[in-house]
Amino acid sequence: VYIIKVSWSNGATEVIYRRYSKFFDLQMQMLDKFPMEGGQKDPKQRIIPFLPGKILFRRSHIRDVAVKRLIPIDEYCKALIQLPPYISQCEEVLQFFETRPDDLSPPKE
């Protein structure tokens, strides 16, 4: 689980918790919703940032993999919000970064 500090344009800040699988789900939604910007027709036209794909690993490697993904996830979030508003402020992105009930009682581990 990754801890993300979200700063909204109105000055409000919140802390949310997201699993890598949720980032991956968001990425798939973005590529489906914006095929041109996702480079499906012409890879040179891609503006949606890349996110490393899911990988299979043994339970003993969970922490190592999670730590290696910290920088790519940080870069992904920063690149995503720098996109044109029709992408960066679309419903899927806003919903992803909104506080959810389970953010109010975060995981203990």
LOSETOR-592962 format. One line per field, with one value per residue: residue number from 1; y, z, x of N, C-alpha, C, O in turn. Coordinates in Angstrom, 1 decimal. Layout:
BEGIN
nr: (NUM, ...)
n_Y: (Y, ...)
n_Z: (Z, ...)
n_X: (X, ...)
ca_Y: (Y, ...)
ca_Z: (Z, ...)
ca_X: (X, ...)
c_Y: (Y, ...)
c_Z: (Z, ...)
c_X: (X, ...)
o_Y: (Y, ...)
o_Z: (Z, ...)
o_X: (X, ...)
***
This chain:
BEGIN
nr: (1, 2, 3, 4, 5, 6, 7, 8, 9, 10, 11, 12, 13, 14, 15, 16, 17, 18, 19, 20, 21, 22, 23, 24, 25, 26, 27, 28, 29, 30, 31, 32, 33, 34, 35, 36, 37, 38, 39, 40, 41, 42, 43, 44, 45, 46, 47, 48, 49, 50, 51, 52, 53, 54, 55, 56, 57, 58, 59, 60, 61, 62, 63, 64, 65, 66, 67, 68, 69, 70, 71, 72, 73, 74, 75, 76, 77, 78, 79, 80, 81, 82, 83, 84, 85, 86, 87, 88, 89, 90, 91, 92, 93, 94, 95, 96, 97, 98, 99, 100, 101, 102, 103, 104, 105, 106, 107, 108, 109)
n_Y: (-1.2, 2.2, 5.4, 8.5, 11.9, 14.2, 17.3, 19.7, 22.1, 24.0, 24.3, 22.5, 19.5, 16.0, 12.7, 9.7, 6.2, 3.8, 0.8, -0.9, -2.2, -0.6, 1.7, 0.5, -0.2, 2.3, 3.2, 1.5, 2.3, 5.0, 4.6, 3.3, 5.2, 7.4, 6.8, 7.9, 9.7, 7.8, 6.6, 4.5, 4.5, 5.9, 5.6, 7.8, 9.9, 9.5, 10.8, 10.1, 9.0, 6.3, 3.4, 1.0, -2.4, -5.0, -7.4, -10.7, -12.2, -13.7, -13.9, -13.1, -11.1, -8.9, -6.4, -5.4, -5.1, -3.2, -1.0, -0.5, 0.5, 3.0, 5.4, 5.3, 5.4, 7.9, 9.6, 9.0, 9.9, 12.7, 13.3, 12.7, 14.6, 16.8, 16.7, 17.9, 19.6, 18.2, 15.6, 15.4, 16.3, 14.6, 12.5, 9.9, 10.3, 12.2, 10.8, 8.7, 10.0, 11.1, 11.1, 8.1, 5.9, 3.9, 5.1, 6.6, 4.8, 3.6, 0.9, -1.2, -2.2)
n_Z: (0.0, -0.9, 0.4, -0.2, -0.4, -1.1, -2.7, -3.1, -5.5, -4.1, -1.8, 0.2, 1.8, 1.8, 2.9, 1.3, 0.7, -1.5, -3.3, -5.5, -7.5, -7.9, -9.0, -11.4, -12.4, -12.8, -14.8, -16.9, -17.4, -18.2, -20.6, -22.1, -22.2, -23.4, -26.2, -28.3, -26.9, -25.5, -27.2, -28.9, -31.6, -32.8, -31.5, -31.1, -30.5, -27.9, -24.7, -22.2, -19.2, -18.7, -16.8, -14.8, -15.5, -14.0, -12.0, -11.2, -8.1, -5.4, -2.0, -0.2, -1.6, -1.7, -0.3, -1.4, -4.1, -3.8, -2.8, -5.0, -6.7, -5.8, -6.8, -9.6, -9.3, -8.0, -10.0, -12.0, -11.0, -10.8, -13.5, -14.5, -13.4, -14.7, -17.2, -20.0, -18.9, -19.7, -19.4, -17.0, -15.2, -15.4, -14.7, -13.8, -12.9, -10.9, -9.1, -8.4, -6.7, -4.7, -1.3, 0.3, 2.2, 3.4, 3.6, 5.8, 7.9, 7.9, 6.6, 9.0, 8.6)
n_X: (0.9, 0.6, 1.3, -0.2, 0.1, -2.3, -2.7, -5.0, -6.4, -7.8, -6.4, -6.7, -5.5, -4.9, -4.5, -4.1, -4.5, -3.3, -3.3, -0.9, -2.3, -4.5, -3.5, -2.7, -5.2, -6.3, -4.6, -5.3, -7.9, -7.5, -6.1, -8.0, -10.0, -8.8, -7.6, -6.0, -4.3, -3.0, -1.4, -2.2, -2.8, -0.7, 2.3, 4.1, 2.4, 1.7, 0.8, 0.0, 1.4, 3.8, 3.3, 4.9, 4.2, 2.2, 3.8, 4.7, 5.6, 7.3, 6.0, 8.0, 9.3, 7.8, 8.1, 10.5, 9.8, 7.8, 9.2, 10.9, 9.1, 8.3, 9.5, 8.8, 6.0, 5.6, 6.6, 4.8, 2.3, 2.9, 3.3, 0.9, -0.9, 0.1, -0.8, -3.0, -6.0, -8.4, -7.7, -6.2, -8.1, -10.2, -13.1, -12.2, -9.6, -9.9, -11.6, -9.9, -8.0, -9.6, -10.6, -11.4, -13.7, -12.1, -9.7, -9.8, -9.4, -6.7, -4.5, -2.8, -0.3)
ca_Y: (0.0, 3.4, 6.6, 9.6, 13.2, 14.9, 18.7, 20.1, 23.5, 24.9, 24.4, 21.3, 18.4, 14.8, 11.5, 8.6, 4.9, 3.0, -0.4, -0.8, -2.7, 0.5, 2.5, -0.2, -0.1, 3.7, 3.3, 0.8, 3.2, 6.1, 4.1, 3.0, 6.5, 8.3, 5.9, 8.7, 10.2, 6.6, 6.1, 3.3, 4.6, 6.3, 5.7, 9.1, 10.8, 9.2, 11.7, 9.5, 8.5, 4.9, 2.8, -0.3, -3.4, -5.9, -8.5, -11.8, -12.4, -14.4, -13.0, -12.6, -10.0, -7.8, -5.1, -5.0, -4.6, -2.0, 0.1, -0.2, 1.2, 4.3, 6.5, 5.3, 5.8, 9.3, 10.2, 8.8, 10.9, 14.0, 13.4, 12.6, 15.9, 17.8, 16.6, 18.8, 19.4, 17.2, 14.3, 15.4, 16.5, 13.8, 11.9, 8.8, 10.8, 12.9, 9.8, 8.0, 10.8, 11.5, 10.3, 7.0, 5.5, 3.1, 6.0, 7.1, 3.8, 3.0, -0.4, -1.1, -2.7)
ca_Z: (0.0, -1.0, 1.1, -1.1, 0.1, -2.2, -2.4, -4.1, -5.9, -3.1, -0.6, 1.0, 1.6, 2.3, 2.8, 0.8, 0.6, -2.7, -3.7, -6.8, -8.4, -8.2, -10.0, -12.7, -12.9, -13.3, -16.1, -18.0, -17.6, -19.0, -22.0, -22.8, -22.4, -24.3, -27.0, -29.0, -26.0, -25.0, -28.2, -29.5, -33.1, -33.1, -30.2, -30.9, -30.0, -26.5, -23.7, -21.0, -18.8, -18.6, -15.5, -14.9, -15.5, -12.9, -12.0, -10.3, -7.3, -4.1, -0.9, 0.4, -2.3, -1.7, 0.1, -2.4, -5.3, -3.4, -2.7, -6.3, -7.5, -5.2, -7.7, -10.8, -9.0, -7.8, -11.3, -12.7, -10.4, -11.2, -14.9, -14.8, -13.1, -15.6, -18.6, -20.2, -17.9, -20.0, -18.9, -15.6, -14.3, -15.8, -13.5, -13.3, -12.1, -9.6, -8.2, -7.8, -5.7, -3.6, 0.0, 0.4, 3.6, 3.9, 3.8, 7.2, 8.8, 7.0, 7.0, 10.1, 8.2)
ca_X: (0.0, 1.3, 0.7, -0.1, -0.4, -2.9, -2.9, -6.0, -6.2, -8.4, -5.5, -6.9, -4.6, -5.4, -3.6, -4.8, -3.7, -3.7, -2.5, -0.4, -3.3, -5.4, -2.8, -2.8, -6.6, -6.5, -3.9, -6.1, -9.1, -7.0, -5.7, -9.3, -10.8, -8.0, -6.7, -5.0, -3.3, -2.3, -0.5, -2.7, -2.8, 0.6, 3.1, 4.7, 1.4, 1.4, 1.2, -0.3, 2.7, 3.9, 3.4, 5.4, 3.2, 2.1, 4.7, 4.5, 6.8, 7.0, 5.7, 9.2, 9.8, 6.8, 8.7, 11.5, 9.1, 7.1, 10.2, 11.4, 8.0, 8.1, 9.9, 7.9, 4.6, 5.7, 6.7, 3.5, 1.3, 3.3, 3.1, -0.6, -1.6, 0.6, -1.5, -4.1, -7.1, -9.4, -7.3, -5.8, -9.3, -11.3, -13.7, -11.5, -8.4, -10.4, -12.1, -8.8, -7.3, -10.5, -10.6, -12.4, -13.9, -11.0, -8.5, -9.9, -8.9, -5.6, -3.9, -1.8, 1.1)
c_Y: (1.2, 4.5, 7.8, 10.8, 13.9, 16.4, 19.2, 21.6, 24.5, 25.0, 23.2, 20.2, 17.2, 13.7, 10.4, 7.4, 4.1, 1.9, -0.2, -1.2, -1.6, 1.5, 1.8, -0.1, 1.3, 3.8, 2.7, 1.7, 4.4, 5.7, 3.8, 4.3, 7.4, 7.5, 6.7, 9.1, 9.0, 6.0, 4.9, 3.3, 5.0, 6.5, 7.1, 10.1, 10.6, 10.3, 11.2, 8.8, 6.9, 4.5, 1.4, -1.3, -4.2, -7.0, -9.5, -12.0, -13.1, -13.5, -12.4, -11.4, -8.8, -6.4, -4.6, -4.4, -3.3, -0.8, 0.5, 0.6, 2.6, 5.4, 6.5, 5.8, 7.3, 10.1, 10.1, 9.8, 12.3, 14.3, 13.5, 13.9, 17.0, 17.8, 17.7, 18.5, 18.4, 15.8, 14.4, 15.7, 15.7, 13.0, 10.7, 9.2, 11.4, 11.8, 9.0, 8.7, 11.3, 10.6, 9.3, 6.6, 4.8, 3.9, 6.6, 6.1, 3.0, 1.7, -0.2, -1.4, -1.6)
c_Z: (0.0, -0.3, 0.2, -0.4, -1.2, -1.8, -3.5, -4.4, -4.9, -1.8, 0.3, 0.8, 2.3, 2.1, 2.4, 0.7, -0.6, -2.9, -5.1, -7.8, -8.8, -9.1, -11.4, -13.3, -13.5, -14.7, -17.2, -18.3, -18.5, -20.4, -22.8, -23.1, -23.4, -25.2, -27.8, -28.1, -25.4, -26.0, -28.9, -31.0, -33.5, -31.8, -30.0, -30.4, -28.5, -25.5, -22.3, -20.5, -18.7, -17.1, -15.6, -14.7, -14.2, -13.1, -11.0, -9.4, -6.1, -3.0, -0.2, -0.3, -2.4, -1.4, -0.9, -3.6, -5.0, -3.4, -4.1, -7.1, -6.9, -6.2, -9.0, -10.5, -8.7, -9.1, -12.1, -12.3, -10.9, -12.6, -15.2, -14.5, -14.0, -17.0, -18.7, -19.3, -18.4, -19.7, -17.4, -14.6, -14.7, -14.6, -12.9, -12.4, -10.8, -8.6, -7.6, -6.7, -4.6, -2.4, -0.1, 1.8, 4.2, 4.1, 5.2, 8.2, 8.0, 7.5, 8.1, 9.7, 7.3)
c_X: (0.9, 0.6, 0.9, -0.6, -1.0, -3.2, -3.9, -5.8, -6.8, -7.6, -5.7, -5.9, -5.1, -4.4, -4.5, -3.9, -4.2, -2.7, -2.0, -1.5, -4.3, -4.8, -2.9, -4.2, -6.8, -5.8, -4.7, -7.3, -8.6, -6.7, -7.0, -10.0, -10.1, -7.0, -5.6, -3.9, -2.5, -1.4, -0.9, -2.6, -1.3, 1.4, 3.8, 3.7, 1.1, 1.8, 0.8, 1.0, 2.6, 3.9, 3.9, 4.2, 3.2, 3.2, 4.4, 5.8, 6.4, 6.8, 6.9, 9.8, 8.9, 7.4, 9.7, 10.9, 8.4, 8.1, 10.7, 10.4, 7.8, 8.3, 9.0, 6.5, 4.6, 5.7, 5.4, 2.5, 1.6, 3.0, 1.6, -1.3, -1.0, 0.0, -2.6, -5.3, -8.2, -9.0, -7.0, -7.0, -10.5, -11.8, -12.9, -10.3, -8.9, -10.9, -11.0, -8.1, -8.3, -10.3, -11.7, -12.6, -12.7, -9.7, -8.6, -9.5, -7.9, -5.1, -2.9, -0.4, 1.7)
o_Y: (1.3, 4.6, 8.1, 10.8, 14.2, 16.7, 19.2, 22.3, 25.6, 25.6, 23.1, 20.0, 17.3, 13.8, 10.1, 7.5, 3.9, 2.0, 0.6, -0.6, -1.6, 2.0, 2.5, 0.1, 1.4, 4.4, 3.2, 1.8, 4.8, 6.4, 4.0, 4.4, 8.1, 7.6, 6.2, 9.0, 9.2, 5.0, 4.2, 2.3, 4.4, 7.5, 7.5, 11.2, 11.3, 10.8, 11.7, 8.0, 6.3, 5.3, 0.6, -1.1, -4.1, -7.4, -9.2, -12.0, -13.2, -12.3, -11.3, -10.6, -7.8, -5.5, -3.4, -3.4, -2.4, 0.3, 1.7, 1.3, 3.3, 6.3, 7.6, 6.5, 8.0, 11.0, 11.0, 10.4, 13.0, 15.3, 14.2, 14.4, 18.1, 18.6, 18.3, 17.4, 17.7, 14.9, 13.6, 15.4, 16.0, 12.9, 10.6, 8.6, 11.1, 11.9, 8.6, 8.1, 11.9, 9.4, 9.6, 6.9, 5.0, 3.4, 7.0, 6.5, 1.9, 1.3, 0.8, -0.9, -1.8)
o_Z: (0.8, -0.4, -0.2, 0.1, -2.1, -0.8, -4.7, -3.6, -4.9, -0.9, 1.2, -0.4, 3.4, 1.2, 3.0, 0.7, -0.7, -2.7, -5.9, -8.9, -9.9, -10.0, -12.4, -14.5, -14.5, -15.6, -18.3, -19.5, -19.4, -21.4, -24.0, -24.2, -24.1, -25.0, -27.9, -28.4, -24.8, -25.7, -29.5, -31.7, -34.5, -31.1, -28.9, -29.8, -27.9, -25.5, -21.3, -21.2, -18.6, -16.3, -16.4, -13.9, -13.4, -14.2, -9.9, -10.0, -5.7, -3.0, 0.3, 0.2, -3.1, -2.1, -1.2, -4.1, -5.8, -3.9, -4.4, -8.0, -7.6, -6.4, -9.3, -11.3, -9.1, -9.3, -12.8, -13.1, -11.3, -13.0, -16.1, -15.3, -14.0, -17.8, -17.8, -19.0, -17.5, -19.6, -16.6, -13.4, -14.4, -13.6, -11.7, -11.4, -9.7, -7.4, -6.4, -5.7, -3.6, -2.6, -0.4, 2.7, 5.3, 4.8, 5.8, 9.4, 7.5, 8.7, 8.2, 10.3, 6.8)
o_X: (1.8, -0.7, 2.1, -1.8, -0.2, -3.7, -3.5, -5.1, -6.5, -8.0, -4.8, -5.5, -5.8, -3.6, -5.5, -2.7, -5.4, -1.5, -2.6, -1.5, -4.8, -5.5, -3.1, -4.3, -7.5, -6.3, -4.8, -7.7, -9.4, -7.1, -7.0, -10.6, -10.8, -5.8, -4.5, -2.7, -1.4, -0.7, -0.1, -2.3, -0.8, 1.1, 4.0, 4.1, 0.3, 3.0, 1.3, 1.6, 1.5, 4.3, 3.4, 3.4, 4.1, 3.5, 3.8, 6.9, 5.2, 7.2, 6.8, 10.6, 9.2, 7.2, 9.7, 11.3, 8.5, 7.7, 10.9, 10.7, 7.0, 7.5, 8.5, 5.9, 3.6, 5.0, 5.0, 1.8, 0.7, 2.5, 1.2, -2.1, -1.6, 0.2, -3.0, -5.6, -8.8, -9.9, -7.6, -6.9, -11.6, -11.2, -12.8, -10.0, -8.3, -10.6, -11.0, -7.7, -7.8, -10.0, -12.9, -11.7, -12.4, -8.8, -7.5, -9.2, -8.1, -5.4, -2.2, 0.5, 2.8)
***
